């Protein structure tokens, strides 16, 4: 009996660039958002591309709404939303284009012949699905930690905006990982800071606040800024060469604005 080859998966018709390619000024790291995912014409439709595009659009909109980084502007959030729409349209066209009936019948016959063989394959897939579910659950828990931290920060930012700099309360951490590389970029040229430009013994936990936080920003020195950048994994807009007053002003903005 002749075997029919399964029809190939639909392909993307056009290139769809990454969010960063369209918005090159974005931060190197922004939570767990994949800002560099691009789609090449001629590659098969991939559901992960669509789910990631929607996640990035929602994440950048939230980052803009909460003022996480000045570089995430309304235009950037809109650009990510448009990209998600473009990916969704590509999937809709690819998935619901006319189907060749002969090929469909051939695939059906082939599937019927392979039913018994695929039972073992299905068991393997279920195991893989359980693994992916556990991984997704872990990512979801991390995202929930970020959402709770954002919720706390909304209240704290409002409180800080009405306080003097000597009474600011620290915001909760919302970006995973440590910011050692960010600190090196901003302060790596300052010799005396080498002893504090080191990775923490344990990764800072999402939703927590910096240990031994000094509420009086006006007394901060460069080492204090290094410690906060490493903890938050955010540079607050501080760049190499900024003076201490400039660094204080940028931390003031981080602590008091959405």
BASE-235331 format. One line per field, with one value per residue: residue number from 1; x, z negated, y of N, C-alpha, C in turn. Coordinates in steps of 0.2 Angstrom, whole numbers, padded with zeros to 4 digits. Example, Ala and Ser with C-alpha at 12.3 -4.5 7.8 and 13.67 -1.06 7.14 Angstrom:
# BASE-235331
k c(1	2)
nx c(0066	0064)
nz c(-0039	-0035)
ny c(-0028	-0011)
cax c(0062	0068)
caz c(-0039	-0036)
cay c(-0022	-0005)
cx c(0066	0064)
cz c(-0039	-0039)
cy c(-0016	0000)
//
This chain:
# BASE-235331
k c(1	2	3	4	5	6	7	8	9	10	11	12	13	14	15	16	17	18	19	20	21	22	23	24	25	26	27	28	29	30	31	32	33	34	35	36	37	38	39	40	41	42	43	44	45	46	47	48	49	50	51	52	53	54	55	56	57	58	59	60	61	62	63	64	65	66	67	68	69	70	71	72	73	74	75	76	77	78	79	80	81	82	83	84	85	86	87	88	89	90	91	92	93	94	95	96	97	98	99	100	101	102	103	104	105	106	107	108	109	110	111	112	113	114	115	116	117	118	119	120	121	122	123	124	125	126	127	128	129	130	131	132	133	134	135	136	137	138	139	140	141	142	143	144	145	146	147	148	149	150	151	152	153	154	155	156	157	158	159	160	161	162	163	164	165	166	167	168	169	170	171	172	173	174	175	176	177	178	179	180	181	182	183	184	185	186	187	188	189	190	191	192	193	194	195	196	197	198	199	200	201	202	203	204	205	206	207	208	209	210	211	212	213	214	215	216	217	218	219	220	221	222	223	224	225	226	227	228	229	230	231	232	233	234	235	236	237	238	239	240	241	242	243	244	245	246	247	248	249	250	251	252	253	254	255	256	257	258)
nx c(0004	0003	0012	0008	0016	0016	0008	0018	0022	0014	0022	0030	0027	0033	0048	0048	0054	0063	0058	0068	0076	0068	0067	0080	0085	0082	0083	0097	0093	0077	0067	0061	0058	0059	0067	0073	0069	0067	0058	0060	0056	0049	0052	0044	0028	0027	0021	0026	0032	0021	0015	0026	0027	0015	0017	0028	0023	0013	0021	0030	0021	0016	0028	0030	0019	0021	0033	0045	0057	0064	0067	0057	0045	0029	0028	0037	0030	0018	0024	0028	0015	0010	0018	0015	0002	0005	0012	0002	-0007	0000	0000	-0014	-0017	-0008	-0013	-0026	-0027	-0032	-0034	-0027	-0037	-0033	-0021	-0024	-0033	-0023	-0014	-0023	-0025	-0012	-0011	-0020	-0014	-0003	-0008	-0006	0008	0010	0005	0015	0023	0014	0014	0027	0026	0017	0024	0034	0026	0022	0034	0036	0025	0028	0039	0034	0025	0034	0039	0028	0025	0036	0033	0021	0027	0034	0023	0016	0026	0027	0014	0016	0026	0019	0011	0022	0029	0020	0020	0033	0034	0028	0037	0052	0069	0077	0068	0064	0057	0063	0060	0052	0061	0060	0066	0073	0088	0105	0113	0127	0134	0129	0133	0146	0147	0143	0152	0164	0176	0181	0193	0194	0182	0182	0182	0168	0162	0157	0149	0134	0134	0122	0108	0099	0082	0067	0054	0059	0068	0082	0096	0100	0096	0099	0090	0093	0096	0104	0116	0123	0136	0147	0149	0138	0128	0132	0130	0116	0112	0117	0109	0095	0096	0095	0100	0095	0096	0109	0125	0142	0153	0144	0141	0140	0129	0121	0119	0112	0100	0095	0092	0083	0072	0069	0064	0052	0044	0032)
nz c(0000	0004	-0003	-0009	-0010	-0024	-0023	-0022	-0036	-0037	-0032	-0037	-0028	-0027	-0033	-0051	-0061	-0076	-0092	-0098	-0086	-0080	-0089	-0094	-0106	-0118	-0134	-0139	-0146	-0152	-0163	-0160	-0147	-0130	-0119	-0108	-0099	-0083	-0067	-0052	-0035	-0027	-0036	-0047	-0054	-0071	-0087	-0098	-0095	-0093	-0106	-0113	-0107	-0111	-0125	-0126	-0122	-0131	-0143	-0140	-0139	-0152	-0158	-0153	-0159	-0172	-0173	-0173	-0166	-0158	-0144	-0139	-0131	-0127	-0113	-0111	-0117	-0110	-0097	-0100	-0103	-0090	-0083	-0089	-0084	-0070	-0070	-0075	-0064	-0054	-0058	-0058	-0044	-0039	-0045	-0042	-0028	-0012	-0010	-0003	0003	0007	0001	-0012	-0014	-0012	-0023	-0033	-0031	-0033	-0047	-0052	-0050	-0058	-0071	-0082	-0084	-0088	-0101	-0110	-0108	-0111	-0125	-0128	-0125	-0134	-0145	-0142	-0141	-0155	-0160	-0154	-0159	-0172	-0172	-0166	-0176	-0186	-0180	-0179	-0193	-0196	-0188	-0195	-0207	-0202	-0199	-0211	-0217	-0209	-0212	-0226	-0224	-0217	-0227	-0236	-0228	-0227	-0240	-0242	-0233	-0240	-0250	-0258	-0252	-0262	-0268	-0260	-0256	-0251	-0235	-0229	-0222	-0205	-0193	-0187	-0193	-0195	-0194	-0190	-0178	-0173	-0183	-0182	-0169	-0172	-0182	-0181	-0178	-0189	-0201	-0215	-0218	-0215	-0224	-0228	-0216	-0213	-0211	-0220	-0234	-0234	-0223	-0221	-0228	-0219	-0223	-0235	-0246	-0246	-0257	-0272	-0269	-0266	-0270	-0267	-0253	-0250	-0256	-0249	-0241	-0228	-0229	-0236	-0226	-0217	-0224	-0224	-0211	-0207	-0216	-0211	-0198	-0189	-0181	-0184	-0174	-0176	-0170	-0164	-0170	-0176	-0189	-0207	-0212	-0200	-0200	-0211	-0208	-0198	-0205	-0213	-0204	-0200	-0212	-0214	-0204	-0192)
ny c(-0006	0011	0024	0040	0056	0067	0083	0098	0109	0125	0139	0155	0169	0182	0190	0194	0206	0207	0214	0222	0225	0234	0243	0249	0255	0249	0242	0230	0220	0215	0210	0194	0194	0191	0200	0199	0189	0185	0182	0172	0173	0159	0149	0136	0139	0143	0140	0145	0157	0165	0165	0171	0183	0189	0189	0198	0210	0212	0213	0224	0234	0234	0237	0250	0256	0256	0263	0257	0258	0271	0270	0262	0267	0274	0273	0262	0252	0251	0247	0234	0229	0230	0221	0209	0208	0206	0194	0186	0187	0181	0168	0165	0166	0156	0145	0144	0143	0137	0120	0105	0093	0080	0078	0079	0068	0058	0060	0057	0043	0038	0041	0033	0020	0021	0021	0012	0012	0025	0026	0024	0034	0045	0043	0047	0060	0065	0064	0073	0085	0086	0089	0102	0108	0109	0117	0129	0132	0136	0147	0155	0157	0165	0176	0180	0184	0195	0203	0205	0212	0223	0228	0231	0241	0251	0257	0261	0270	0280	0284	0288	0299	0309	0311	0317	0316	0310	0300	0290	0275	0258	0251	0236	0222	0218	0213	0199	0190	0196	0213	0214	0215	0227	0236	0236	0241	0254	0259	0252	0258	0264	0263	0261	0254	0241	0231	0230	0227	0214	0198	0193	0182	0174	0174	0189	0189	0189	0202	0206	0217	0228	0223	0231	0244	0261	0275	0288	0296	0306	0305	0295	0286	0281	0267	0263	0265	0255	0243	0244	0243	0231	0223	0226	0224	0234	0249	0261	0271	0277	0281	0278	0290	0298	0311	0310	0318	0318	0304	0302	0310	0302	0290	0295	0298	0285	0280	0288	0289	0282)
cax c(0000	0007	0012	0008	0020	0012	0009	0023	0019	0014	0028	0030	0028	0038	0052	0046	0060	0062	0056	0074	0078	0064	0068	0087	0087	0079	0088	0099	0089	0071	0064	0062	0055	0063	0066	0078	0066	0064	0055	0062	0052	0051	0052	0038	0024	0029	0016	0030	0033	0015	0014	0031	0025	0010	0020	0032	0019	0010	0027	0032	0015	0016	0034	0029	0013	0024	0039	0051	0063	0062	0068	0051	0041	0023	0029	0039	0024	0014	0027	0027	0008	0009	0022	0011	-0003	0008	0013	-0005	-0010	0004	-0002	-0021	-0016	-0005	-0017	-0033	-0027	-0036	-0031	-0027	-0041	-0030	-0016	-0028	-0035	-0017	-0012	-0028	-0024	-0006	-0012	-0024	-0010	0002	-0011	-0003	0015	0010	0003	0021	0025	0010	0016	0033	0024	0014	0030	0037	0021	0022	0040	0035	0020	0032	0043	0029	0022	0039	0040	0022	0026	0041	0029	0017	0031	0035	0016	0015	0031	0024	0008	0019	0029	0014	0010	0028	0031	0016	0022	0040	0033	0026	0041	0058	0074	0079	0063	0062	0057	0065	0055	0053	0064	0055	0069	0077	0095	0109	0115	0134	0137	0126	0137	0153	0147	0143	0157	0170	0182	0183	0197	0192	0175	0183	0180	0161	0160	0157	0143	0132	0134	0116	0105	0093	0076	0061	0049	0062	0071	0089	0098	0104	0095	0100	0085	0095	0099	0109	0123	0125	0142	0147	0148	0130	0124	0135	0126	0109	0112	0118	0103	0089	0098	0093	0105	0092	0098	0116	0130	0149	0155	0139	0143	0136	0123	0117	0117	0106	0094	0092	0089	0077	0067	0067	0060	0046	0040	0030)
caz c(0000	0005	-0009	-0007	-0014	-0027	-0021	-0026	-0040	-0034	-0033	-0037	-0021	-0027	-0039	-0056	-0065	-0084	-0095	-0099	-0080	-0078	-0095	-0097	-0112	-0123	-0139	-0137	-0150	-0154	-0165	-0156	-0140	-0124	-0115	-0102	-0095	-0076	-0063	-0046	-0030	-0025	-0042	-0049	-0060	-0078	-0092	-0104	-0092	-0095	-0113	-0116	-0105	-0116	-0132	-0126	-0121	-0138	-0147	-0139	-0141	-0160	-0160	-0152	-0163	-0179	-0173	-0175	-0162	-0154	-0137	-0137	-0130	-0124	-0106	-0111	-0119	-0104	-0093	-0102	-0101	-0083	-0081	-0091	-0079	-0064	-0071	-0075	-0057	-0050	-0060	-0055	-0037	-0038	-0048	-0039	-0021	-0009	-0011	0003	0000	0008	-0004	-0019	-0015	-0013	-0030	-0037	-0030	-0036	-0054	-0054	-0050	-0063	-0078	-0088	-0085	-0091	-0108	-0114	-0106	-0115	-0132	-0129	-0124	-0140	-0150	-0140	-0143	-0162	-0162	-0152	-0163	-0179	-0170	-0165	-0183	-0189	-0177	-0182	-0200	-0196	-0186	-0200	-0212	-0199	-0199	-0218	-0218	-0206	-0216	-0232	-0222	-0216	-0234	-0239	-0224	-0228	-0246	-0241	-0229	-0244	-0256	-0257	-0250	-0268	-0271	-0255	-0257	-0246	-0231	-0229	-0216	-0200	-0188	-0190	-0192	-0198	-0189	-0191	-0172	-0173	-0188	-0178	-0163	-0174	-0187	-0181	-0178	-0196	-0204	-0222	-0218	-0212	-0230	-0228	-0209	-0213	-0211	-0226	-0235	-0232	-0218	-0225	-0227	-0217	-0228	-0241	-0246	-0247	-0264	-0275	-0264	-0269	-0267	-0266	-0247	-0250	-0259	-0245	-0237	-0222	-0231	-0237	-0219	-0214	-0228	-0222	-0204	-0208	-0219	-0207	-0191	-0185	-0182	-0185	-0170	-0177	-0164	-0166	-0170	-0180	-0195	-0212	-0212	-0195	-0202	-0217	-0205	-0194	-0210	-0216	-0199	-0201	-0219	-0215	-0198	-0189)
cay c(0000	0017	0029	0047	0060	0072	0090	0102	0114	0131	0144	0162	0172	0187	0191	0198	0207	0207	0221	0226	0227	0240	0248	0247	0258	0245	0239	0224	0215	0218	0204	0188	0196	0189	0205	0198	0184	0187	0177	0172	0170	0152	0145	0134	0142	0140	0143	0149	0163	0169	0166	0175	0190	0192	0190	0203	0216	0214	0215	0231	0239	0235	0241	0257	0259	0257	0267	0253	0260	0277	0268	0259	0272	0272	0270	0255	0247	0251	0244	0227	0226	0229	0215	0203	0207	0204	0187	0182	0187	0176	0161	0164	0165	0150	0139	0143	0144	0131	0113	0101	0087	0073	0077	0078	0061	0054	0061	0053	0036	0037	0042	0027	0015	0022	0023	0008	0014	0032	0026	0024	0041	0049	0043	0051	0067	0067	0065	0080	0090	0087	0093	0108	0111	0111	0123	0135	0134	0139	0154	0158	0159	0170	0181	0182	0187	0202	0206	0207	0217	0229	0231	0235	0247	0257	0261	0264	0276	0286	0287	0292	0305	0314	0312	0320	0310	0306	0296	0286	0268	0255	0247	0229	0219	0216	0210	0193	0190	0202	0218	0215	0218	0234	0240	0236	0246	0261	0261	0248	0262	0267	0258	0259	0251	0234	0226	0229	0225	0206	0195	0191	0175	0171	0179	0193	0186	0194	0204	0208	0224	0228	0222	0237	0250	0267	0279	0295	0296	0312	0303	0290	0287	0277	0260	0262	0264	0249	0238	0244	0241	0223	0220	0227	0222	0239	0254	0268	0277	0279	0279	0280	0297	0302	0313	0308	0321	0315	0297	0303	0312	0296	0285	0299	0297	0278	0279	0292	0290	0276)
cx c(0004	0006	0012	0012	0015	0013	0014	0019	0019	0020	0026	0031	0033	0042	0048	0051	0058	0060	0062	0077	0074	0065	0074	0089	0085	0084	0090	0095	0083	0066	0066	0059	0061	0062	0070	0075	0064	0062	0058	0057	0054	0052	0045	0034	0026	0025	0020	0031	0027	0014	0020	0030	0020	0013	0024	0028	0015	0015	0029	0027	0015	0023	0034	0024	0016	0031	0045	0058	0061	0063	0062	0046	0034	0023	0032	0034	0020	0017	0027	0020	0007	0012	0018	0005	-0001	0009	0007	-0008	-0007	0001	-0009	-0021	-0014	-0009	-0023	-0033	-0030	-0031	-0032	-0031	-0037	-0024	-0019	-0030	-0029	-0014	-0016	-0026	-0017	-0007	-0015	-0019	-0005	-0001	-0007	0004	0015	0008	0009	0023	0021	0012	0022	0031	0021	0019	0033	0032	0021	0028	0039	0030	0024	0036	0039	0026	0028	0040	0034	0023	0031	0037	0024	0021	0032	0028	0015	0020	0029	0018	0011	0022	0025	0013	0016	0030	0027	0018	0029	0039	0031	0031	0048	0063	0077	0075	0061	0062	0059	0059	0057	0057	0059	0059	0074	0084	0099	0112	0123	0137	0135	0131	0144	0153	0147	0149	0163	0176	0185	0186	0195	0186	0176	0181	0172	0158	0161	0150	0141	0133	0128	0112	0099	0087	0070	0056	0052	0065	0078	0091	0101	0103	0095	0095	0087	0099	0105	0116	0126	0132	0142	0146	0141	0126	0126	0130	0119	0108	0113	0112	0097	0090	0095	0098	0102	0094	0105	0121	0137	0150	0150	0142	0138	0129	0118	0115	0111	0100	0091	0089	0083	0071	0065	0063	0053	0042	0038	0033)
cz c(0000	-0001	-0006	-0012	-0017	-0024	-0025	-0031	-0036	-0036	-0034	-0030	-0021	-0034	-0044	-0061	-0072	-0086	-0096	-0092	-0078	-0083	-0098	-0103	-0118	-0128	-0137	-0140	-0153	-0157	-0161	-0149	-0135	-0119	-0108	-0097	-0088	-0072	-0055	-0041	-0028	-0030	-0044	-0054	-0066	-0083	-0097	-0101	-0094	-0102	-0116	-0113	-0109	-0122	-0132	-0126	-0128	-0143	-0146	-0140	-0149	-0162	-0159	-0157	-0170	-0179	-0175	-0172	-0158	-0146	-0135	-0137	-0127	-0117	-0106	-0113	-0113	-0098	-0094	-0101	-0094	-0080	-0083	-0086	-0072	-0065	-0071	-0068	-0053	-0052	-0058	-0048	-0035	-0040	-0044	-0031	-0018	-0009	-0005	0000	0001	0002	-0011	-0020	-0016	-0020	-0034	-0037	-0034	-0044	-0056	-0055	-0056	-0070	-0083	-0089	-0089	-0098	-0112	-0114	-0111	-0123	-0133	-0129	-0131	-0145	-0149	-0142	-0151	-0164	-0160	-0157	-0170	-0177	-0169	-0172	-0187	-0186	-0179	-0189	-0200	-0193	-0191	-0205	-0209	-0200	-0206	-0220	-0215	-0210	-0223	-0230	-0220	-0222	-0236	-0235	-0226	-0235	-0246	-0238	-0234	-0250	-0253	-0256	-0256	-0271	-0266	-0257	-0251	-0242	-0231	-0222	-0211	-0194	-0190	-0189	-0195	-0192	-0189	-0184	-0171	-0177	-0185	-0173	-0166	-0178	-0186	-0180	-0184	-0200	-0211	-0223	-0216	-0218	-0230	-0221	-0209	-0213	-0218	-0227	-0233	-0228	-0222	-0223	-0224	-0223	-0234	-0240	-0248	-0255	-0266	-0271	-0268	-0266	-0265	-0259	-0247	-0253	-0255	-0242	-0232	-0224	-0233	-0231	-0216	-0217	-0225	-0215	-0204	-0211	-0214	-0200	-0186	-0186	-0183	-0180	-0171	-0172	-0167	-0165	-0174	-0187	-0201	-0213	-0206	-0196	-0207	-0213	-0201	-0199	-0213	-0211	-0200	-0207	-0219	-0209	-0195	-0182)
cy c(0006	0021	0036	0051	0065	0079	0094	0107	0120	0135	0151	0165	0178	0187	0196	0200	0207	0214	0225	0229	0233	0245	0247	0250	0255	0243	0232	0218	0218	0212	0198	0188	0194	0195	0204	0192	0187	0181	0177	0169	0163	0147	0143	0138	0139	0144	0147	0156	0168	0170	0171	0182	0193	0194	0197	0210	0217	0216	0222	0236	0240	0239	0249	0260	0260	0261	0263	0255	0266	0275	0265	0264	0270	0270	0263	0250	0246	0247	0236	0224	0225	0223	0209	0202	0204	0196	0183	0182	0182	0169	0160	0163	0158	0144	0138	0144	0137	0125	0109	0094	0080	0072	0076	0071	0056	0054	0057	0045	0034	0037	0035	0021	0015	0023	0019	0011	0021	0032	0027	0032	0046	0049	0047	0058	0069	0068	0072	0086	0091	0091	0100	0112	0114	0117	0129	0137	0138	0146	0158	0161	0165	0177	0184	0186	0194	0206	0209	0212	0224	0232	0234	0241	0253	0261	0264	0270	0282	0289	0291	0298	0311	0315	0315	0314	0306	0301	0291	0279	0264	0251	0240	0227	0216	0213	0205	0194	0196	0206	0219	0218	0225	0238	0241	0241	0253	0263	0256	0252	0265	0262	0256	0255	0243	0229	0225	0227	0217	0204	0193	0184	0171	0177	0182	0190	0191	0196	0206	0215	0223	0227	0229	0243	0256	0272	0286	0295	0301	0310	0297	0291	0281	0269	0259	0261	0257	0243	0238	0242	0233	0220	0220	0224	0227	0245	0261	0273	0279	0277	0281	0287	0301	0304	0310	0311	0319	0308	0298	0305	0306	0291	0289	0298	0290	0277	0283	0292	0283	0275)
//
